[in-house]
Amino acid sequence: MRAVLMGILGFLLGSVGSLIVLLLGYGIFSAATDYHDFEGATAMGLAYISPVIALVCGVAGAALFVQISRPRKRA
């Protein structure tokens, strides 16, 4: 049961964290480089691909948290 809860926690942290990094990173990048997205195509492309990246990062986070939560065998 602990592994399942850690997996869910890892998925949520991985997916939400990646969305925050992607969307804030785009805003910081566009402000730092003085980039003006006239038609909004870049922002819409990022909004379209962000959930896919969030799912991948969520699965990776879940796998990492489950691996961390398992007890280690001692020799």
N, C-alpha and C positions, 0 to 999 in steps of 0.2 A: 504494500500500500504506500509505503514511503517513496518508493521509486516512481510510482505513478504521480504522486503529488509533486515530487521534484521535477518530473518530466513536464507536467503542466506549467509549473512555475518557470522552468527554463524556456518553454515555448513562448509564454507570455512576455517574459523579459527580452528574449531574443527578437521577437517580432515587433514589439512596441519600441524597443531601443533602436532597432534598425530604421523604423519609420521616422523616429525623431532625428536620428543622425542624417538620414537622407534629406528630409524636408528642411531642416535647419541648415544643413550643409549647403543646399542649393541657395538658400537665401543669403547666407554668409558669402558664398562664392560670387554670387551675382552682385552683391554690394561691394565686395573687395575689388572686383575687376571692372566695376562700373558697366556691367552687362545689362542691356535693356532688351528684354524679350518683347518685341513689338506686338506680335500676334499671339503670344502665349504658347507657342508650339513646344518649346522646351519644357515649360512647366507642366503642360498637359502630358507630354511624354513621360516625365518623371512621375506624375500622378498615376499614370497607367502602369508603369513597370514597378513602382514601389511596393504594391501588395505582393507581387511575385517574389521580389527580393526579401520581403518580410517573412514570407512562408519558408523560404530557404533558410534564413537566419533563425527562425523559430524552431525548425527541425534540428538545426545544428545546436542551438541552445538547449533543447530538450535532451538530445543525446549527450551533451556535455554534463548537464546536471544529473542525469541518471547515472552516468559513469562515476561522477564524484560521490553520489549518495550511496553507492554499493560498498559494503564493507570489504576491506582488503584481507586477503588470505596471508597469514603469517607463517613463515617457514620454521 
